[in-house]
Amino acid sequence: MTAFIVIGALGLLLVVGSLLLDDLIEGLFESIDFDSGGVLSGPVIGAFLTSFGFGGALTMSATGAGVGLGIAGGLVAGLVIGAIATLIVRSVMRMPTDRTPRTTDLVGAEATVLTPIPAGGLGEVTTRYLGQLTKLSARSERAVPVGTRVVVTAVTSSTSVVVTPLEVEGGFPSLEDRSE
């Protein structure tokens, strides 16, 4: 029974190590050059070993049977928990992700002027970018007063944009017009 507990403890260490030192442990299994679909990942192997070891020890302790039944009980527990861990790892590996955002994504975004932009000069605007309010330096061909809504026409750096006012009847829209 001691051997089963040691195997279970080693498996548990592998699971914890996979969570803390994932790249290092995964590097050990990358020497096997085929797509295992997550079966040969640290968490799955660790889950199998943990379940095999503790399942075997529990089977022997609960039934009073010998090592043979302990191995059978450990294999059943290891295969079931290993299969569940494989499904979890595969779902995480295949999880869709969004593309990496770029500052060029700001082109076409609406913003509001915070600091007046003189013709050909530099002012400041604020816009919502990636869900956060972002303040950027802004240039415009013509003077734009504070509170005017503008649209970003070009990105010159990660903190600077070129803008054009959004025109409406009767002049430029201001912050007060935003109640629409």
Backbone torsions as a table, in degrees:
resi	resn	phi	psi	omega
1	MET	NA	-30.9	-179.9
2	THR	-61.1	-39.0	179.6
3	ALA	-61.9	-39.9	178.4
4	PHE	-64.4	-40.7	179.8
5	ILE	-66.1	-39.0	177.7
6	VAL	-64.6	-43.9	178.1
7	ILE	-61.4	-43.5	178.1
8	GLY	-62.0	-41.9	179.6
9	ALA	-66.5	-40.7	177.2
10	LEU	-63.6	-40.1	176.5
11	GLY	-62.6	-41.3	178.2
12	LEU	-63.8	-40.2	175.8
13	LEU	-62.6	-37.4	178.2
14	LEU	-66.4	-40.8	177.9
15	VAL	-63.2	-48.7	-179.9
16	VAL	-64.2	-41.8	177.4
17	GLY	-62.4	-37.1	178.1
18	SER	-63.9	-36.5	179.3
19	LEU	-71.6	-36.4	-176.5
20	LEU	-90.3	-37.3	-175.2
21	LEU	-124.1	49.5	-171.8
22	ASP	-53.1	-49.6	-175.9
23	ASP	-62.8	-40.3	-179.0
24	LEU	-65.6	-47.9	-177.8
25	ILE	-69.9	-41.1	178.4
26	GLU	-63.2	-31.5	177.2
27	GLY	-62.5	-31.4	177.6
28	LEU	-64.6	-36.2	-177.0
29	PHE	-89.8	-9.4	179.5
30	GLU	-73.7	-14.0	178.9
31	SER	-66.5	-21.9	173.8
32	ILE	-84.1	110.1	-168.2
33	ASP	-92.8	71.8	169.9
34	PHE	-154.9	156.8	-178.3
35	ASP	-81.2	106.7	-176.9
36	SER	-88.2	-4.1	-178.9
37	GLY	66.1	24.1	178.3
38	GLY	95.7	-8.4	-177.2
39	VAL	-64.8	-37.3	-178.8
40	LEU	-97.3	34.8	176.4
41	SER	-91.4	157.7	-179.6
42	GLY	-55.0	-47.5	-179.6
43	PRO	-62.6	-37.4	-178.3
44	VAL	-71.1	-46.0	178.5
45	ILE	-63.2	-42.0	178.0
46	GLY	-63.1	-41.6	178.5
47	ALA	-64.1	-41.1	178.2
48	PHE	-62.3	-50.1	-178.1
49	LEU	-62.7	-41.6	178.6
50	THR	-61.2	-48.0	-179.2
51	SER	-66.8	-39.9	178.3
52	PHE	-61.8	-49.0	-177.2
53	GLY	-65.4	-53.6	-177.6
54	PHE	-72.3	-32.5	176.7
55	GLY	-66.0	-41.3	176.9
56	GLY	-64.3	-44.2	179.2
57	ALA	-64.1	-40.3	179.6
58	LEU	-66.7	-40.8	178.5
59	THR	-61.9	-46.1	179.4
60	MET	-64.3	-42.1	-177.3
61	SER	-69.4	-39.9	-176.3
62	ALA	-76.0	-33.7	-176.1
63	THR	-101.3	-18.1	-177.1
64	GLY	73.7	12.5	-178.0
65	ALA	-81.7	178.3	-177.4
66	GLY	-87.1	-169.3	-176.1
67	VAL	-64.2	-36.9	-179.0
68	GLY	-57.6	-47.2	178.5
69	LEU	-69.6	-32.6	176.5
70	GLY	-63.7	-41.4	177.6
71	ILE	-64.4	-42.7	179.6
72	ALA	-62.5	-46.9	178.6
73	GLY	-63.4	-39.9	178.1
74	GLY	-65.1	-40.6	178.2
75	LEU	-63.8	-43.1	178.9
76	VAL	-61.2	-49.5	-179.6
77	ALA	-62.5	-43.1	-179.0
78	GLY	-63.9	-42.7	179.9
79	LEU	-67.0	-41.0	179.7
80	VAL	-65.5	-51.4	-178.7
81	ILE	-68.4	-36.3	176.4
82	GLY	-62.4	-40.7	178.0
83	ALA	-64.5	-41.7	178.4
84	ILE	-64.3	-43.8	178.6
85	ALA	-63.0	-38.2	177.5
86	THR	-62.1	-44.3	178.7
87	LEU	-60.7	-41.8	179.7
88	ILE	-65.7	-46.4	-179.6
89	VAL	-62.9	-42.9	178.4
90	ARG	-62.6	-41.3	-179.5
91	SER	-65.9	-35.7	177.6
92	VAL	-70.7	-40.2	-179.9
93	MET	-65.5	-33.2	-176.5
94	ARG	-98.6	8.0	-178.1
95	MET	-65.0	128.3	179.7
96	PRO	-70.1	144.5	177.8
97	THR	-127.4	156.8	176.6
98	ASP	-76.9	157.3	177.0
99	ARG	-70.2	159.4	-179.3
100	THR	-70.1	126.0	-179.6
101	PRO	-70.0	149.1	177.7
102	ARG	-126.9	158.1	179.0
103	THR	-65.1	-24.9	177.9
104	THR	-65.3	-15.5	175.7
105	ASP	-65.0	-15.1	179.6
106	LEU	-72.1	-21.0	-179.2
107	VAL	-60.8	125.6	-177.7
108	GLY	95.3	-8.8	179.9
109	ALA	-76.0	144.6	175.5
110	GLU	-85.7	147.1	-179.9
111	ALA	-142.7	170.1	176.9
112	THR	-124.5	135.5	-178.0
113	VAL	-73.7	126.8	178.0
114	LEU	-98.1	-43.5	178.7
115	THR	-118.2	131.4	-175.9
116	PRO	-53.1	141.2	179.3
117	ILE	-104.3	111.5	176.8
118	PRO	-73.4	156.1	179.2
119	ALA	-55.7	120.5	-179.9
120	GLY	73.2	-0.8	-178.3
121	GLY	-101.2	-167.9	-174.8
122	LEU	-116.0	133.8	174.7
123	GLY	-136.5	-161.2	-179.9
124	GLU	-133.8	145.0	174.8
125	VAL	-130.0	162.8	174.1
126	THR	-127.1	140.9	178.6
127	THR	-146.0	164.2	176.4
128	ARG	-93.8	119.2	-178.6
129	TYR	-132.8	121.8	-177.4
130	LEU	57.4	35.9	177.3
131	GLY	81.3	1.5	-179.6
132	GLN	-119.8	148.9	174.6
133	LEU	-74.0	123.1	-175.2
134	THR	-120.9	132.8	178.1
135	LYS	-102.2	130.9	-176.8
136	LEU	-132.5	151.2	170.5
137	SER	-73.2	145.3	-176.6
138	ALA	-141.0	145.1	174.0
139	ARG	-120.1	153.9	176.4
140	SER	-147.8	152.7	178.8
141	GLU	-68.0	-28.1	179.5
142	ARG	-127.3	163.8	-178.5
143	ALA	-65.5	138.4	179.8
144	VAL	-131.6	122.0	-177.5
145	PRO	-76.3	164.7	178.1
146	VAL	-59.9	141.3	176.5
147	GLY	87.8	-6.5	-179.4
148	THR	-75.3	138.3	174.5
149	ARG	-83.1	136.1	-178.0
150	VAL	-132.2	166.9	175.0
151	VAL	-121.3	138.3	179.9
152	VAL	-76.4	124.2	-180.0
153	THR	-104.3	-21.3	179.3
154	ALA	-157.5	154.0	175.6
155	VAL	-113.9	120.8	-178.6
156	THR	-97.1	-23.0	174.8
157	SER	-160.5	-176.9	-178.9
158	SER	-69.9	-14.1	-178.8
159	THR	-126.5	9.9	-175.9
160	SER	-139.3	137.5	-178.6
161	VAL	-134.6	165.0	171.8
162	VAL	-109.7	134.4	-175.8
163	VAL	-127.6	161.3	174.3
164	THR	-132.9	135.7	179.3
165	PRO	-63.7	144.5	171.0
166	LEU	-82.6	117.2	-176.7
167	GLU	-94.7	140.4	174.1
168	VAL	-131.8	169.1	179.3
169	GLU	-58.4	135.0	176.5
170	GLY	85.4	13.5	176.0
171	GLY	119.3	-153.9	-176.7
172	PHE	-89.9	143.1	174.0
173	PRO	-72.9	143.4	179.3
174	SER	-116.4	-178.5	178.7
175	LEU	-59.2	-34.0	-179.3
176	GLU	-66.7	-28.7	-179.4
177	ASP	-75.3	-7.3	-173.5
178	ARG	-77.2	1.0	-177.5
179	SER	-75.0	3.1	-178.2
180	GLU	-66.0	NA	NA
